[in-house]
Amino acid sequence: MQADSFPATVANPKRIAFYGGTFDPVHCGHIAVAKHLLDLFSLEQFVFLPAFHAPHKPDRKPTSGYHRFAMLSLATQGEPRMSVSTLELEHGQKRYTIDTLPELIEQTSNADIFFVMGADSWIDITTWRDWEKVLLMTNHVVVTRPGYEIVFDHVTDAVRERVVDLRDGHGSDVRSGGPKIYVTDAVKLDVSATEIREDVSEDNRLDREDDVPQEVAKYIEKYELYK
């Protein structure tokens, strides 16, 4: 897939979510998030957006983008409303969200975009380049995770006013009046890509195979990704 295009089935969708991250590797928690948000926000498409190298993780070089794209493709091949974009990978360099969002907005000009982030990203949001501008460009969805406390005192009053709390069944309506920041806790899986990488045994087998889709587990073992 070219960096300036998406599958024909998602051309100009009404609502589309982009989930950025390294996905090293993609795991069942990521897929659970996609399934939940597809239903919660009545999305036409959920697009995984693997980063070439996340700027906020400068100390660790990720696994090759080819492998991470392949694992995401395997994990989503049975899900018609999920797809994987190569936009970030094809740029071949560290990129900031403030640079990526304008491209996504241009490519999906008639779409209502939701940019998805995990609890750890929300905690670090004020370290992002032009973070306040980023939060004004599209809707954002913050997905909580067991063990991470979601707080809002690190952002400005203007940002806090746009937070819509969907935790504990507080509703699921998409609200008008400019970009919002939706917070949801519906996905309770406590799965960590870091722990999965560390759990690969000396004989190159995953100790926690249930944490990743079966096809991904086989791929990791076949290509000895985290040995």
C-alpha positions in Angstrom: 0.0 0.0 0.0 1.4 3.4 -1.0 1.9 6.1 1.7 -0.6 8.3 0.0 -3.5 5.9 -0.2 -5.7 3.5 1.8 -7.6 0.5 0.7 -10.6 1.3 -1.6 -13.0 0.0 1.0 -12.0 2.8 3.4 -12.0 5.7 0.8 -13.7 8.7 2.4 -15.3 6.8 5.4 -17.6 8.5 7.8 -15.5 7.6 10.8 -12.0 6.2 10.9 -9.6 5.6 13.7 -5.8 5.6 13.5 -3.8 3.7 16.2 -0.1 4.8 16.2 2.6 2.9 17.9 5.6 0.6 17.4 3.6 -2.6 17.8 6.7 -4.6 18.6 5.0 -7.0 18.6 1.3 -6.5 18.0 -0.6 -8.3 20.8 -4.1 -9.3 21.8 -4.5 -6.1 23.8 -4.0 -4.1 20.6 -6.6 -6.1 18.7 -9.1 -5.9 21.6 -8.8 -2.2 21.6 -9.5 -2.1 17.8 -12.6 -4.3 18.2 -14.0 -2.3 21.1 -13.5 1.1 19.5 -15.0 -0.1 16.2 -18.2 -0.8 18.0 -18.1 2.0 20.6 -17.7 4.8 18.0 -19.4 3.0 15.1 -16.3 3.3 13.0 -16.1 2.3 9.3 -12.4 1.4 9.6 -9.7 1.0 12.2 -6.2 1.6 10.8 -3.0 0.5 12.6 -0.2 3.0 12.0 3.2 1.5 12.9 5.9 4.0 13.5 9.3 3.8 11.8 10.9 4.8 15.1 8.8 6.5 17.9 10.4 9.8 18.9 9.5 9.3 22.5 11.4 6.0 22.6 14.9 7.1 21.6 16.8 4.5 23.6 15.5 1.4 21.9 15.7 0.6 18.2 12.5 -1.2 17.2 12.3 -4.5 15.2 12.4 -3.9 11.4 9.3 -2.2 10.1 8.9 -5.0 7.6 8.5 -7.6 10.4 6.2 -5.3 12.4 4.0 -4.6 9.3 3.9 -8.4 8.6 2.8 -9.2 12.1 0.1 -6.6 12.0 -1.1 -7.9 8.7 -1.3 -11.4 10.0 -3.1 -10.2 13.2 -5.8 -8.3 11.2 -6.2 -10.5 8.1 -9.5 -11.9 9.4 -10.9 -8.5 10.3 -12.5 -6.7 7.3 -12.7 -3.3 9.1 -9.1 -3.4 10.3 -6.1 -2.5 8.1 -2.5 -1.5 8.3 -1.0 1.7 6.9 2.6 2.0 5.7 2.6 5.8 5.8 5.1 6.1 8.7 7.3 3.2 7.6 7.7 4.5 4.1 8.9 7.9 5.3 11.8 6.0 6.8 12.6 8.3 9.6 11.5 9.4 13.1 8.2 11.3 12.8 6.1 13.4 15.1 2.4 13.2 15.4 2.2 16.9 14.5 3.7 16.0 11.1 1.6 12.8 10.5 -1.9 14.1 11.3 -2.1 16.7 8.5 -1.3 13.9 6.0 -4.0 11.7 7.5 -6.5 14.5 7.4 -5.7 15.3 3.8 -6.0 11.6 2.8 -9.4 11.2 4.5 -10.9 14.6 3.8 -14.5 13.6 4.4 -13.8 11.5 7.5 -14.3 12.1 11.2 -10.9 11.0 12.5 -10.1 9.5 15.9 -6.5 9.2 16.9 -6.0 6.5 19.4 -3.3 6.4 22.2 -2.6 4.3 25.2 -2.6 5.4 28.8 1.2 5.7 28.8 1.1 8.1 25.9 -1.5 10.2 27.6 0.7 10.5 30.7 3.5 11.7 28.5 1.4 13.9 26.2 2.9 17.2 27.3 6.3 16.0 26.1 5.0 15.6 22.5 6.0 18.2 20.0 3.2 20.9 19.8 1.0 18.7 21.9 -1.8 21.2 22.4 -2.0 21.8 18.7 -2.0 18.0 18.2 -5.0 17.6 20.5 -6.9 20.2 18.5 -6.4 18.6 15.1 -8.7 15.6 15.5 -10.7 13.6 18.0 -8.5 11.6 20.3 -9.2 8.4 22.2 -7.3 7.5 25.3 -7.5 3.8 26.2 -6.7 3.0 29.8 -4.8 0.0 30.9 -4.7 -1.9 34.2 -1.9 -0.4 36.4 -2.0 3.1 34.8 -3.9 5.8 36.6 -5.4 8.3 34.2 -4.9 11.9 35.4 -5.7 15.2 33.9 -3.9 17.7 36.1 -0.9 17.7 33.7 -2.8 19.3 30.9 -4.3 22.8 30.6 -7.8 23.8 31.6 -8.7 24.2 27.9 -7.7 20.6 27.2 -9.6 19.3 30.3 -12.8 21.0 29.1 -12.7 18.8 26.0 -12.3 15.5 27.9 -15.3 13.1 27.5 -15.2 10.3 30.1 -16.7 7.1 28.8 -15.4 4.9 31.7 -17.8 2.8 33.7 -20.5 3.0 31.1 -20.8 6.8 31.1 -22.0 6.8 27.5 -20.6 6.4 24.0 -22.0 9.3 22.0 -19.6 11.2 19.8 -20.2 14.9 20.7 -20.1 17.9 18.5 -18.4 21.2 19.1 -14.9 20.6 18.0 -12.3 17.8 18.6 -12.8 15.9 21.9 -10.6 13.6 24.0 -12.5 10.4 24.8 -11.4 8.2 27.7 -12.5 4.6 27.8 -11.6 1.7 30.1 -13.6 -1.1 28.4 -10.5 -3.1 27.5 -9.2 -4.7 30.7 -6.3 -6.8 29.2 -3.0 -6.2 30.9 -0.6 -7.1 28.1 2.8 -5.5 27.5 4.9 -5.7 24.3 8.0 -5.3 26.4 7.1 -8.3 28.5 6.4 -10.4 25.4 9.8 -9.6 24.0 11.4 -10.5 27.3 9.4 -13.7 27.6 10.9 -15.3 24.5 12.8 -18.3 25.9 16.3 -19.4 25.0 14.9 -21.9 22.5 13.0 -19.1 20.8 9.5 -20.0 22.0 7.1 -17.6 23.5 6.2 -18.3 27.2 3.0 -16.3 26.9 1.6 -17.4 23.5 -2.0 -16.5 24.6 -1.0 -12.8 24.7 -0.4 -12.6 20.9 -2.5 -13.9 18.0 -1.5 -17.4 17.0 -0.2 -16.4 13.6 1.9 -13.7 15.2 3.4 -16.2 17.7 4.4 -18.5 14.9 5.9 -15.6 12.9 8.0 -14.5 15.9 9.3 -18.0 16.4 9.9 -18.6 12.7 12.0 -15.5 12.3 13.6 -15.5 15.7 12.6 -11.9 16.3 13.3 -11.6 20.0 15.8 -14.3 20.6 
